[in-house]
Amino acid sequence: MRGACACAVVCALVALCACAGLDESTRAAAERQLLSLLGLPRRPPPRRAPALVPRAMRLLYDRSALPAAAANTARSFYHTPTHLDDRFPGEHRFRLFFNVSGVPTDEVVRGADVTFQRAVGPTGKQRLLLYDVVRPGRRGKSEPILRLIDSVPLRPAEGTVRADASGAARRWLREPRDNHGLLVRVLEESANGTDALYPHVRVRRRATDEHEEWQALQPLLMLYTEDSRAREARERGETRLVRSKRAAPHKRARAHHRRKEAREMCQRRPLFVDFADVGWSDWIVAPHGYDAYYCQGDCPFPLADHLNGTNHAIVQTLVNSVNPAAVPKACCVPTQLSSISMLYMDEKNNVVLKNYQDMMVVGCGCR
């Protein structure tokens, strides 16, 4: 099943590239197939403005690795302003609401953190407390129900502070109607043991902040998830290693293949997918394109060692050499594939980083 899915992704890419000059219905069908294989229910809308990618997300993309174990997707969210913000005029106590309703239901939270930017302050002992608002309070009637999910000591020279929000994020995805946000409290622990409020962590925009300046300073939720496709592949424990080559190559096979032109043999061929050419550059931030490659060529009898044929392919090729009408030759297909990372904007204009498996052909063989 895995091999079929992997080949389907590569074949869909080839089909989409080939459809560039064909009718709209054929192109749309190829695009729908590929989007489905990539786990996207529909094509994200075109960007209305240049994408502002958070620095943390760009660093993840450049490293091509997610910090949370088993995660294959990262999403970034900024606080969504609401009328409740007016109840928190200071910076020492503030409610943050992150709209995660666009996360697909098949994804499982593997990690989440909120990043705060902090001006270097006094040398006293400070602490940031992060609460999940399980139930909001009602003025004059009830107090809110809060669950402490992280407590982070603040060091004087520390400009970036991260707090773990995994517990809250899991609950939000499990109970989307009960996402009431997070409550942030910043405390200064005084020498006499009492707590004094001290505003120095940036949780709200000031009148003097320029848009791009605030974009870099405002709190950012990074959500790390694993989708169902990645989870199923991991649980099956499948590897991406090419099957070991057979021992003792046959001299007759070597002589046979020396007589064949190299271009006729099963091998990896160049295929560069330019997202502008296939009409995806308006929602994909990076990369602009990538080398997908594809497999093409002959699988002649007898199969040489470097063609990496399975035992079944060897038998099929043998039968074909005796009776071509009984069975076709083995096919030249991808035997090893690698992943790529893509940065794109989702339907709610949030930046998503996703690691897509089986997108680039590394090796070809006869199957």
C-alpha positions as CSV (number, residue, x, y, z in Angstrom):
1,M,0.0,0.0,0.0
2,R,2.8,2.4,0.8
3,G,4.5,1.9,-2.5
4,A,1.2,2.5,-4.3
5,C,0.6,5.7,-2.4
6,A,4.2,6.9,-3.0
7,C,3.9,6.3,-6.7
8,A,0.6,8.0,-6.8
9,V,2.0,11.2,-5.4
10,V,4.8,11.3,-8.0
11,C,2.5,10.3,-10.8
12,A,0.0,13.0,-9.8
13,L,2.9,15.6,-9.9
14,V,3.8,14.4,-13.4
15,A,0.2,14.6,-14.5
16,L,-0.2,18.1,-13.1
17,C,2.9,19.4,-14.8
18,A,1.7,17.7,-18.1
19,C,-1.7,19.3,-17.8
20,A,-0.3,22.9,-18.0
21,G,-1.3,23.2,-21.7
22,L,-4.5,21.1,-21.5
23,D,-8.2,21.9,-20.8
24,E,-9.3,23.3,-17.4
25,S,-11.3,20.2,-16.4
26,T,-8.3,17.8,-16.9
27,R,-6.0,20.1,-15.0
28,A,-8.6,20.5,-12.2
29,A,-8.9,16.7,-11.8
30,A,-5.2,16.3,-11.6
31,E,-5.0,19.1,-9.0
32,R,-7.7,17.6,-6.9
33,Q,-6.0,14.2,-6.9
34,L,-2.7,15.7,-5.8
35,L,-4.2,17.9,-3.1
36,S,-6.0,14.8,-1.7
37,L,-2.8,12.9,-1.7
38,L,-1.2,15.8,0.2
39,G,-3.9,15.7,2.8
40,L,-5.5,19.0,1.7
41,P,-9.3,19.1,1.4
42,R,-9.1,21.9,-1.1
43,R,-6.8,24.4,-2.6
44,P,-5.9,27.2,-0.1
45,P,-7.0,30.6,-1.3
46,P,-4.5,33.0,-3.0
47,R,-2.6,35.3,-0.7
48,R,-4.1,38.7,-0.4
49,A,-0.8,40.2,0.7
50,P,2.8,39.2,0.9
51,A,3.2,36.4,3.5
52,L,4.7,37.5,6.8
53,V,6.4,34.3,8.0
54,P,7.3,34.2,11.7
55,R,11.0,33.9,12.2
56,A,10.5,30.8,14.3
57,M,8.6,29.1,11.4
58,R,11.3,30.2,8.9
59,L,14.0,28.6,11.2
60,L,12.1,25.4,11.3
61,Y,11.8,25.3,7.5
62,D,15.5,26.0,7.1
63,R,16.3,23.1,9.5
64,S,13.8,20.8,7.8
65,A,13.1,19.3,11.2
66,L,10.3,19.7,13.8
67,P,11.2,19.9,17.5
68,A,8.3,17.7,18.6
69,A,8.7,13.9,18.3
70,A,6.5,12.3,15.7
71,A,5.1,15.7,14.4
72,N,5.1,16.2,10.7
73,T,3.2,19.6,10.7
74,A,3.8,22.9,12.4
75,R,1.3,25.8,12.5
76,S,1.8,29.3,13.8
77,F,-1.0,31.4,15.3
78,Y,-1.2,35.0,16.6
79,H,-3.6,36.2,19.2
80,T,-7.1,37.0,17.8
81,P,-8.3,40.2,19.3
82,T,-11.8,40.1,20.9
83,H,-13.9,42.4,23.1
84,L,-12.6,40.6,26.2
85,D,-9.2,42.2,25.6
86,D,-10.5,45.5,27.2
87,R,-10.8,43.7,30.5
88,F,-7.0,43.4,30.6
89,P,-5.5,46.9,30.3
90,G,-2.1,46.0,31.8
91,E,0.8,43.8,30.6
92,H,1.2,41.8,33.7
93,R,-2.1,39.9,33.2
94,F,-3.6,39.2,29.8
95,R,-5.8,36.8,27.9
96,L,-4.6,35.3,24.7
97,F,-7.0,33.6,22.2
98,F,-5.6,31.5,19.4
99,N,-8.1,30.3,16.8
100,V,-7.1,26.8,16.0
101,S,-10.4,25.8,14.4
102,G,-8.8,25.3,11.1
103,V,-6.7,22.3,12.2
104,P,-7.9,19.1,10.5
105,T,-9.7,16.7,12.8
106,D,-7.4,13.8,11.9
107,E,-4.3,15.6,13.4
108,V,-3.0,14.8,16.9
109,V,-1.2,17.3,19.0
110,R,2.4,16.3,19.6
111,G,3.5,19.6,21.2
112,A,2.7,23.3,21.5
113,D,4.5,26.3,22.9
114,V,3.8,30.0,23.2
115,T,6.8,32.3,22.6
116,F,7.0,35.7,24.3
117,Q,9.4,38.5,23.6
118,R,10.7,40.3,26.7
119,A,12.7,43.5,27.2
120,V,15.7,43.0,29.5
121,G,14.4,44.1,32.9
122,P,15.5,44.3,36.5
123,T,17.6,41.6,38.1
124,G,14.9,40.4,40.6
125,K,13.2,37.0,40.4
126,Q,10.3,37.0,37.9
127,R,8.0,34.2,36.8
128,L,5.6,33.7,33.9
129,L,2.5,31.7,34.7
130,L,0.4,30.2,31.9
131,Y,-3.2,29.0,32.5
132,D,-5.7,27.2,30.3
133,V,-9.0,29.0,30.8
134,V,-11.2,25.9,31.2
135,R,-14.3,28.0,31.9
136,P,-14.5,31.8,31.8
137,G,-15.9,33.7,34.7
138,R,-19.1,35.7,34.7
139,R,-18.9,39.2,36.2
140,G,-20.5,39.3,39.6
141,K,-21.5,35.7,39.4
142,S,-18.6,33.2,39.2
143,E,-14.9,33.1,39.0
144,P,-13.1,31.6,36.0
145,I,-11.9,28.0,36.2
146,L,-8.1,28.1,35.4
147,R,-5.7,25.2,35.0
148,L,-2.0,26.0,35.4
149,I,-0.2,24.4,32.5
150,D,3.3,26.0,32.8
151,S,5.4,28.1,35.1
152,V,8.5,29.6,33.6
153,P,11.2,31.5,35.6
154,L,12.3,34.7,33.8
155,R,16.0,35.4,33.6
156,P,17.2,39.0,33.4
157,A,19.1,38.7,30.1
158,E,16.6,36.4,28.4
159,G,14.8,38.1,25.5
160,T,12.7,35.1,24.3
161,V,10.6,33.1,26.7
162,R,8.8,29.9,25.8
163,A,6.0,28.3,27.8
164,D,4.5,24.8,27.1
165,A,0.9,25.0,26.0
166,S,0.5,21.3,24.9
167,G,-2.1,20.5,27.5
168,A,-4.4,23.4,26.4
169,A,-3.9,22.7,22.7
170,R,-4.9,19.1,23.1
171,R,-8.1,20.1,24.9
172,W,-8.9,22.7,22.3
173,L,-8.7,20.2,19.5
174,R,-10.7,17.7,21.5
175,E,-13.3,20.2,22.7
176,P,-13.3,23.0,20.1
177,R,-16.3,24.8,21.6
178,D,-14.5,25.2,24.9
179,N,-11.5,27.1,23.7
180,H,-11.5,30.1,25.9
181,G,-7.9,31.0,25.4
182,L,-4.9,31.3,27.8
183,L,-4.4,33.6,30.8
184,V,-0.9,35.0,31.1
185,R,0.4,36.3,34.4
186,V,3.8,37.9,35.0
187,L,5.0,38.0,38.6
188,E,8.0,39.5,40.4
189,E,8.9,37.5,43.5
190,S,9.9,40.1,46.1
191,A,12.5,39.5,48.8
192,N,9.9,39.2,51.5
193,G,8.2,36.3,49.8
194,T,5.2,38.2,48.4
195,D,4.4,38.5,44.7
196,A,4.3,41.9,43.0
197,L,3.0,42.5,39.5
198,Y,5.6,43.7,37.1
199,P,4.9,44.4,33.4
200,H,7.8,43.6,31.1
201,V,6.7,40.7,28.8
202,R,5.2,42.0,25.6
203,V,1.6,40.7,25.4
204,R,-0.2,43.6,23.8
205,R,0.5,46.1,21.1
206,R,1.5,49.7,22.1
207,A,0.5,52.8,20.2
208,T,4.1,53.4,19.2
209,D,4.6,49.9,17.7
210,E,4.9,49.7,13.9
211,H,3.1,46.8,12.3
212,E,6.2,44.8,11.3
213,E,7.8,45.6,14.6
214,W,4.8,44.2,16.5
215,Q,4.7,41.2,14.2
216,A,8.1,40.2,15.6
217,L,7.2,41.0,19.2
218,Q,3.7,39.6,19.7
219,P,3.1,36.3,21.4
220,L,3.2,33.4,19.0
221,L,1.6,29.9,19.4
222,M,3.5,27.1,17.6
223,L,1.4,24.0,17.3
224,Y,3.1,20.7,16.3
225,T,0.8,17.9,15.0
226,E,0.9,14.5,13.3
227,D,-1.7,13.8,10.6
228,S,-3.3,10.4,10.0
229,R,-1.1,9.5,7.0
230,A,2.1,10.1,8.9
231,R,0.8,8.3,12.0
232,E,-0.3,5.2,10.0
233,A,3.1,5.0,8.3
234,R,5.0,5.4,11.6
235,E,2.8,2.8,13.3
236,R,3.5,0.3,10.5
237,G,7.2,0.9,11.2
238,E,7.9,1.0,7.5
239,T,11.4,2.1,6.4
240,R,12.6,4.1,3.4
241,L,15.7,2.0,2.7
242,V,16.3,0.5,-0.7
243,R,16.1,-3.3,-0.7
244,S,19.6,-4.8,-0.3
245,K,21.2,-5.7,-3.6
246,R,21.5,-9.4,-4.5
247,A,24.8,-11.0,-4.0
248,A,27.1,-12.3,-6.7
249,P,26.2,-10.4,-9.8
250,H,26.0,-12.5,-13.0
251,K,28.6,-12.0,-15.6
252,R,26.1,-12.6,-18.4
253,A,23.9,-9.8,-17.0
254,R,26.9,-7.4,-16.9
255,A,27.7,-8.2,-20.6
256,H,24.1,-7.8,-21.6
257,H,23.7,-4.4,-20.0
258,R,27.0,-3.1,-21.4
259,R,25.3,-3.6,-24.8
260,K,22.2,-1.6,-23.8
261,E,22.3,2.1,-24.2
262,A,22.2,3.8,-20.8
263,R,19.2,5.9,-21.7
264,E,17.1,2.8,-22.3
265,M,17.6,1.3,-18.9
266,C,15.4,1.8,-15.8
267,Q,16.7,4.9,-14.0
268,R,15.9,8.2,-12.4
269,R,15.0,11.0,-14.8
270,P,14.9,14.7,-14.1
271,L,11.6,16.4,-13.3
272,F,11.6,19.9,-11.7
273,V,8.2,21.0,-10.4
274,D,7.8,24.7,-10.6
275,F,4.9,25.8,-8.4
276,A,4.4,28.9,-10.5
277,D,3.9,26.7,-13.6
278,V,1.3,24.6,-11.9
279,G,-0.5,27.6,-10.5
280,W,0.4,27.1,-6.8
281,S,2.8,30.0,-6.2
282,D,-0.1,32.1,-4.9
283,W,-0.4,30.0,-1.7
284,I,2.9,28.2,-1.3
285,V,5.4,30.4,0.4
286,A,8.4,28.1,0.0
287,P,10.0,26.4,-1.8
288,H,9.3,27.9,-5.2
289,G,9.8,24.5,-6.7
290,Y,11.8,21.3,-6.3
291,D,13.4,18.3,-8.0
292,A,10.7,15.6,-7.9
293,Y,12.4,13.2,-10.5
294,Y,10.6,10.2,-12.0
295,C,11.5,6.7,-13.0
296,Q,11.5,5.4,-16.6
297,G,13.2,2.8,-18.6
298,D,13.5,-0.9,-19.6
299,C,13.6,-3.8,-17.2
300,P,15.2,-6.4,-19.4
301,F,16.0,-10.1,-18.8
302,P,18.0,-11.0,-16.9
303,L,17.6,-8.2,-14.3
304,A,21.0,-6.7,-13.4
305,D,21.9,-6.2,-9.8
306,H,21.8,-2.4,-10.0
307,L,18.1,-2.5,-11.1
308,N,17.2,-3.5,-7.6
309,G,14.5,-6.0,-8.6
310,T,12.5,-7.9,-6.1
311,N,12.2,-11.7,-6.3
312,H,8.8,-11.3,-7.9
313,A,10.1,-9.0,-10.5
314,I,12.9,-11.5,-11.4
315,V,10.3,-14.3,-11.8
316,Q,8.0,-12.1,-13.8
317,T,10.9,-11.0,-16.1
318,L,11.9,-14.6,-16.5
319,V,8.3,-15.7,-17.5
320,N,8.1,-12.7,-19.9
321,S,11.3,-13.7,-21.6
322,V,9.9,-17.2,-22.3
323,N,6.3,-16.1,-23.1
324,P,5.8,-12.4,-23.6
325,A,2.1,-12.9,-24.2
326,A,1.7,-14.4,-20.7
327,V,2.9,-11.5,-18.6
328,P,4.3,-8.1,-19.2
329,K,7.8,-7.1,-18.2
330,A,8.5,-5.7,-14.7
331,C,7.9,-2.0,-14.4
332,C,10.4,0.7,-13.6
333,V,9.1,2.4,-10.5
334,P,10.5,4.4,-7.5
335,T,12.1,2.2,-4.9
336,Q,13.3,4.9,-2.5
337,L,11.7,8.3,-1.9
338,S,12.5,11.2,0.4
339,S,10.4,14.0,1.9
340,I,10.3,17.8,1.4
341,S,9.0,20.6,3.6
342,M,6.5,23.1,2.4
343,L,5.5,26.5,3.9
344,Y,2.1,27.7,2.9
345,M,-0.8,29.8,4.0
346,D,-4.0,28.0,5.1
347,E,-7.6,29.2,4.7
348,K,-7.4,31.4,7.8
349,N,-4.1,33.0,6.7
350,N,-2.0,31.1,9.2
351,V,1.4,29.9,8.2
352,V,1.7,26.1,8.0
353,L,4.9,24.1,7.8
354,K,4.3,20.5,6.7
355,N,6.7,17.7,6.0
356,Y,5.4,15.7,3.1
357,Q,6.7,12.1,2.7
358,D,7.5,10.4,-0.5
359,M,7.7,13.5,-2.7
360,M,11.2,13.1,-4.3
361,V,12.5,10.0,-6.1
362,V,15.8,9.0,-4.8
363,G,16.2,5.5,-6.4
364,C,14.4,3.5,-9.1
365,G,14.1,-0.2,-9.7
366,C,12.1,-3.0,-11.4
367,R,9.0,-4.2,-9.7
